[in-house]
Amino acid sequence: MNQQNNTTRRKVIQGAVSTAAAAFTTHIIAAKGTGAGGSTGGGAITGDNPMNVSAPNCPNAIQGQSVPRWVDPLPLPSYLPPMSTGALPSQYTSPVGNVLHGVAPEWANHPADWDGKPTQYYQMNMRPGRQQFLPSSMGLWTDFWGYAGRNADGTFRPASTPGPMFRFRVGQPSVVRVANDLPEEMSVHMHGGHWPAHSDGHPNFLVLPQAARDYYYPNVLPRVNGGNTGAFDVSESTSTMWYHDHAIHLTAQHVARGLSGIAPCFDDLELGLITSGVLPGIRGVSDVGPEYRNPYDIPLVFQDRLFDPNGNVCYDGNDHNGYLGNIALVNAKAYPHLKVERRKYRFRCLVGSNSRIWRFRLSDNSSFLRIAKDTWLFPKPQQTQCWLAGPATRADIVIDFAKYPVGTELYLENILDQPDPRGPGSKLEDENGTTVSGTPAFRHRLIKFIVGARDARYPDATITTNSTLRPHVPIRDNEIVARRHFKFERKNGQWAINGLFYDEALANVTPTLNTAEEWTLENGSGGWWHPIHIHLESHQQVADLRTGRPIPYHDRFKSDTTMLGPNSQIKIRMKFRTFKGPFVFHCHNVEHEDLDMMFQFDPRVTPTPSPQPVQQFFP
């Protein structure tokens, strides 16, 4: 598809989106109005600065300071068990692949050792739903689009956001049949995994309305030496993944509507850390599949939204600078509370916002352990007082509540003000540290922890900064076969890479399978921030070319998203193993992605100059 056709299609889709919004009950608002201003509404809340944003599309937006705090308990995503294991579920009305959008070719043609464990089968449908995002005391309900998991008896759960929680096992294949009961085209990206191109959630490999796609997740690791034989690379084993819609030019609106969920994955090493008591969990329960039930391992999905007086989400589909809300949600609930025991808890923290950048800390400024970035555990935990996160980034942290007396109330705060979609107005290196001095100028409390007595039946975790977690294998200089430069910039009011806009027919980069490359990611768009997400495999940050400073510990190992602040130039290394393309990389400010700040890379068996037409397509 050429650039002109791409732009024309986007305009057609934008018109269709407004029609679908009016016909459906998600109430995504596209009409322009007068500004919402910075009114704080219900008066001062101690220790809490309002998130003031300009919202011309929602002139009567509910102001954050008028929203009650800590009314409702933190909701937790419901675990979705497989419908069957080892045999096709009777509720599948056709064999795997016998749906409109088929299944990955790798389903029928893969190495024998991919089938070391029996395949698990799931189904979920994309459907409308209704929840109380705002505190229940306000009496307001919000319509959304979400994911409805299917039970083993064939019944469907109500649609939810976040969607149902998968708990995958490394080495155990899964098939998720995804059906689309919504009026727009969809694509489910399982973010942070190592998947065939057909199953990756490519923006053009869609699930059309009233159709289905079988997503085949082999849950295999890349090989140490590439190819289809030899040892698997346990340093690449996934942990905290998530999924969200990735439909071309519609991702931002679909994420704002509610289409996202979380999907942790476990391997023998990580389960062993629970069994040995290093990581929080109940031995003999939390380390046993397929449920891996663990009351001390809790997902926290952070988002920001604007709401109209009826509780509907406000979103301007014509604004591609970025979407900011003035009310914070945790697991789709505004300002919840969580009762915790006097022990260590693991929190899988995901920024699921469209555009907002956050810096998190505890309200008493105490230290905690960070054990992972994005999908991968660190070699050893990092002691820190804070972490910086943008859209799509994850941080697994361990907080020790044992040091607090019963009855203590503690808050997790965002201390990074961002009134403008450009970013927080500061430098990346100034925000990406591990210490917080004094009282931050901006503090916005997100969730309240209430400390209670510990259940003495279950030992506390023993993790410290000396604990060994996951090995890391750096990509060496002599492995690099190509070096490339990508400049993320604004062009003619749109978002471009190297001066070009996304073209679904073009492979901008054609790496050779079983090789490694070095890429420089440059922010050439002035004061804008860009979180850059690369599909398929992890990448490793190796140099900060703007400052010359060493890469911080928490960015030094494996990432799937690298933050670019104003004028940043970060050098990364990445391997290309197992799967042919095409795959994409893009800015995960999803409004920027939708307005074409996205390229395709297309790993191939034979060395190929780029650009080239894409080698395979799975509509």
MIDREN-883710 format. One line per 3 residues: number of its first residue (from 1); their letters; for each residue x, y, z of C-alpha. Coordinates in steps of 0.5 Angstrom, whole numbers, plus 500, padded with zeros to 3 digits. Layout:
BEGIN
NUM = a = X:Y:Z  ...
This chain:
BEGIN
1 = mnq = 500:500:500  503:507:498  503:513:502
4 = qnn = 497:516:499  493:510:500  495:509:507
7 = ttr = 493:516:509  486:516:505  485:509:509
10 = rkv = 486:513:515  481:518:513  476:513:512
13 = iqg = 477:509:518  476:516:522  470:517:519
16 = avs = 467:510:521  470:510:528  465:516:529
19 = taa = 459:513:526  461:506:530  462:510:537
22 = aaf = 455:513:536  452:507:534  455:503:540
25 = tth = 455:505:547  462:506:549  461:514:548
28 = iia = 468:516:545  467:523:544  470:526:538
31 = akg = 466:533:538  470:539:539  468:544:545
34 = tga = 471:549:549  477:547:554  476:544:561
37 = ggs = 481:548:564  485:546:570  479:547:576
40 = tgg = 480:542:582  473:542:583  472:538:590
43 = gai = 477:542:594  484:540:596  486:533:598
46 = tgd = 492:532:603  498:530:599  495:530:592
49 = npm = 496:535:586  491:535:581  493:532:574
52 = nvs = 491:538:570  490:537:563  487:541:557
55 = apn = 481:537:554  477:541:549  473:535:547
58 = cpn = 470:534:554  468:541:556  465:539:562
61 = aiq = 470:533:564  469:531:572  475:534:575
64 = gqs = 480:529:579  480:533:585  472:532:586
67 = vpr = 473:524:585  473:521:592  479:517:594
70 = wvd = 480:510:597  473:508:597  473:501:593
73 = plp = 478:495:594  483:494:588  480:490:583
76 = lps = 484:484:580  484:481:573  480:474:573
79 = ylp = 484:468:572  482:465:565  484:457:565
82 = pms = 485:453:559  478:450:556  482:444:555
85 = tga = 489:441:555  492:436:550  485:436:546
88 = lps = 481:440:542  475:443:546  468:441:544
91 = qyt = 466:448:544  471:450:538  466:449:532
94 = spv = 472:448:527  479:445:528  485:450:529
97 = gnv = 486:454:523  479:453:520  477:460:521
100 = lhg = 477:466:517  484:469:519  487:462:520
103 = vap = 493:460:524  500:461:524  504:456:519
106 = ewa = 508:454:525  502:451:528  503:445:523
109 = nhp = 510:445:521  515:446:527  521:442:531
112 = adw = 518:436:535  521:439:542  516:445:541
115 = dgk = 511:440:544  514:438:550  508:439:554
118 = ptq = 501:438:551  497:444:548  492:449:552
121 = yyq = 486:451:548  483:458:550  478:462:547
124 = mnm = 476:470:548  471:474:545  472:482:544
127 = rpg = 465:485:546  462:491:550  462:491:557
130 = rqq = 460:496:563  464:497:569  464:502:575
133 = flp = 471:505:573  469:511:578  468:510:585
136 = ssm = 462:506:587  460:512:591  459:516:585
139 = glw = 454:512:582  456:512:575  458:507:570
142 = tdf = 462:507:564  461:503:558  467:500:555
145 = wgy = 470:495:550  473:489:553  475:481:553
148 = agr = 470:476:555  473:469:556  470:463:555
151 = nad = 469:457:560  471:450:560  463:449:559
154 = gtf = 462:454:553  459:459:557  462:466:557
157 = rpa = 464:471:562  462:478:562  467:483:558
160 = stp = 472:486:562  478:491:562  483:489:564
163 = gpm = 481:483:560  482:476:563  489:474:566
166 = frf = 492:468:562  498:465:566  502:461:560
169 = rvg = 508:456:561  514:456:558  515:450:553
172 = qps = 507:449:553  504:451:547  497:455:547
175 = vvr = 492:457:542  487:462:543  481:463:539
178 = van = 479:470:539  473:472:536  471:479:534
181 = dlp = 463:481:536  465:489:536  464:493:529
184 = eem = 471:495:528  477:491:526  481:489:531
187 = svh = 488:485:532  491:482:539  498:484:540
190 = mhg = 501:479:546  506:484:548  513:482:550
193 = ghw = 513:475:547  517:471:542  511:469:537
196 = pah = 510:467:529  509:473:525  501:471:524
199 = sdg = 500:471:532  504:477:534  498:482:533
202 = hpn = 501:485:527  497:492:526  495:489:519
205 = flv = 493:482:521  486:483:523  480:480:526
208 = lpq = 475:483:522  468:484:525  464:477:526
211 = aar = 470:473:524  476:470:528  483:468:528
214 = dyy = 487:463:532  493:466:535  498:460:536
217 = ypn = 503:462:542  508:456:542  511:459:548
220 = vlp = 518:457:546  525:461:547  529:463:542
223 = rvn = 535:458:541  542:460:544  545:459:537
226 = ggn = 539:461:533  536:456:528  531:450:530
229 = tga = 536:446:534  540:446:540  539:449:547
232 = fdv = 534:454:549  536:461:551  533:461:558
235 = ses = 536:468:559  530:470:554  525:467:558
238 = tst = 519:471:559  515:473:565  510:479:565
241 = mwy = 507:480:559  501:484:557  496:484:551
244 = hdh = 492:490:547  489:492:541  494:493:535
247 = aih = 489:495:529  492:499:524  490:507:525
250 = lta = 485:505:531  490:502:536  489:509:541
253 = qhv = 482:509:540  481:502:542  486:502:548
256 = arg = 482:508:550  476:504:550  479:498:554
259 = lsg = 482:493:550  488:491:554  490:485:559
262 = iap = 495:482:563  499:475:561  504:473:566
265 = cfd = 509:467:564  513:462:568  519:458:567
268 = dle = 522:453:571  527:458:574  522:463:576
271 = lgl = 518:457:579  524:455:583  525:462:586
274 = its = 518:461:589  519:454:591  525:456:595
277 = gvl = 522:462:598  526:467:594  520:470:591
280 = pgi = 513:472:594  508:466:594  505:460:597
283 = rgv = 510:454:596  506:448:593  500:453:590
286 = sdv = 504:459:587  509:454:583  504:449:581
289 = gpe = 500:450:574  496:452:570  493:457:575
292 = yrn = 499:459:579  495:462:585  499:467:588
295 = pyd = 496:472:593  502:476:594  504:477:586
298 = ipl = 499:482:584  498:486:577  497:494:577
301 = vfq = 495:497:571  496:504:571  492:508:566
304 = drl = 489:516:566  482:518:563  477:523:562
307 = fdp = 470:522:564  464:526:562  459:528:568
310 = ngn = 455:521:566  461:517:567  463:516:560
313 = vcy = 470:516:557  472:522:553  476:521:547
316 = dgn = 478:526:541  479:521:535  482:527:531
319 = dhn = 488:529:536  494:525:534  499:529:539
322 = gyl = 497:524:545  491:523:550  492:525:557
325 = gni = 487:524:563  486:528:569  483:521:573
328 = alv = 488:516:575  486:508:574  489:502:577
331 = nak = 486:496:574  480:500:571  478:503:578
334 = ayp = 480:510:580  484:511:587  482:504:590
337 = hlk = 485:501:596  489:494:598  489:491:604
340 = ver = 496:487:605  500:483:610  506:485:614
343 = rky = 510:481:609  513:482:602  509:483:596
346 = rfr = 511:483:588  507:488:584  507:487:576
349 = clv = 506:494:575  504:496:567  503:503:565
352 = gsn = 497:502:560  496:509:559  496:512:551
355 = sri = 501:517:552  502:519:560  509:518:563
358 = wrf = 510:517:570  515:517:576  513:512:581
361 = rls = 515:512:589  512:510:596  509:516:599
364 = dns = 514:515:605  520:515:600  522:509:603
367 = sfl = 526:504:598  524:497:595  526:492:590
370 = ria = 526:492:583  526:485:580  525:486:573
373 = kdt = 524:491:567  518:489:561  518:482:560
376 = wlf = 525:480:564  527:479:571  534:482:572
379 = pkp = 540:478:574  540:481:581  534:486:584
382 = qqt = 536:493:584  534:497:591  531:504:589
385 = qcw = 526:509:591  523:510:584  522:508:577
388 = lag = 520:512:571  515:509:566  512:510:560
391 = pat = 506:507:556  507:500:555  513:499:560
394 = rad = 513:494:566  517:494:572  516:488:577
397 = ivi = 517:491:584  518:488:591  515:492:597
400 = dfa = 516:489:604  511:491:608  513:488:614
403 = kyp = 517:494:617  510:498:618  506:497:624
406 = vgt = 499:494:623  494:500:621  499:503:617
409 = ely = 497:507:611  502:508:605  501:510:598
412 = len = 504:509:591  504:516:588  506:519:581
415 = ild = 511:524:582  512:527:575  507:532:572
418 = qpd = 505:532:565  500:537:563  502:537:555
421 = prg = 502:530:551  509:532:549  512:530:556
424 = pgs = 514:532:563  518:538:560  524:535:563
427 = kle = 530:531:561  530:523:561  536:523:565
430 = den = 534:527:570  527:523:571  530:516:570
433 = gtt = 534:515:577  533:511:583  533:516:588
436 = vsg = 528:522:590  531:528:595  526:532:599
439 = tpa = 519:533:597  517:532:590  514:539:587
442 = frh = 508:534:584  505:528:588  499:525:586
445 = rli = 497:519:590  494:513:586  493:507:591
448 = kfi = 493:506:598  496:500:602  493:498:609
451 = vga = 498:494:613  495:488:617  497:482:620
454 = rda = 501:477:617  498:470:615  503:466:619
457 = ryp = 502:459:615  506:462:609  513:464:610
460 = dat = 515:471:608  520:471:602  527:472:603
463 = itt = 529:476:597  535:481:598  539:485:593
466 = nst = 544:479:593  539:474:591  540:471:584
469 = lrp = 534:472:579  535:471:571  542:470:568
472 = hvp = 543:475:563  547:474:556  550:481:553
475 = ird = 550:481:545  558:482:544  561:487:539
478 = nei = 563:481:534  556:479:533  554:485:530
481 = var = 553:484:523  549:491:521  548:498:524
484 = rhf = 542:502:523  540:509:525  532:511:526
487 = kfe = 530:518:527  523:519:530  521:526:528
490 = rkn = 515:530:526  513:531:519  507:535:516
493 = gqw = 503:534:522  504:527:522  509:522:526
496 = ain = 515:519:522  521:515:522  527:517:518
499 = glf = 522:522:514  517:516:512  511:514:514
502 = yde = 508:507:515  507:503:509  504:496:510
505 = ala = 507:493:504  514:495:505  519:492:509
508 = nvt = 524:498:511  529:493:515  531:486:513
511 = ptl = 535:483:518  538:476:517  535:470:521
514 = nta = 540:468:527  544:475:527  545:481:531
517 = eew = 544:488:529  546:495:533  541:500:532
520 = tle = 541:507:534  534:510:536  534:518:535
523 = ngs = 529:523:538  529:528:533  522:531:534
526 = ggw = 524:537:539  521:537:546  517:530:545
529 = whp = 518:524:548  517:517:545  517:510:548
532 = ihi = 520:506:542  517:499:542  520:493:538
535 = hle = 516:487:537  519:479:537  525:479:542
538 = shq = 528:483:547  533:489:546  539:491:550
541 = qva = 541:498:551  549:499:550  550:507:550
544 = dlr = 547:513:551  550:517:545  547:524:547
547 = tgr = 550:524:554  555:519:554  553:517:561
550 = pip = 553:509:563  546:506:561  542:505:568
553 = yhd = 542:498:571  535:498:570  535:499:563
556 = rfk = 542:495:562  539:488:561  533:486:557
559 = sdt = 527:491:554  522:491:549  521:498:550
562 = tml = 526:504:550  524:511:552  527:517:548
565 = gpn = 527:523:552  528:530:548  534:529:543
568 = sqi = 536:522:546  540:518:542  540:511:545
571 = kir = 544:505:542  541:498:542  543:491:540
574 = mkf = 538:486:538  538:479:535  533:476:530
577 = rtf = 531:469:531  526:463:530  521:467:526
580 = kgp = 521:470:519  517:477:519  514:482:518
583 = fvf = 514:485:525  513:492:527  517:497:531
586 = hch = 514:504:533  512:509:538  508:507:544
589 = nve = 505:513:545  499:510:541  497:516:538
592 = hed = 503:517:535  503:510:532  496:511:529
595 = ldm = 499:517:525  504:513:522  510:513:527
598 = mfq = 512:505:525  516:501:521  517:494:519
601 = fdp = 522:489:520  522:483:516  527:477:518
604 = rvt = 529:473:513  533:466:511  537:469:506
607 = ptp = 541:476:507  537:481:503  538:489:502
610 = spq = 533:493:504  527:496:503  524:491:500
613 = pvq = 516:488:499  514:484:505  515:477:504
616 = qff = 509:474:507  502:477:509  497:474:514
619 = p = 490:478:513
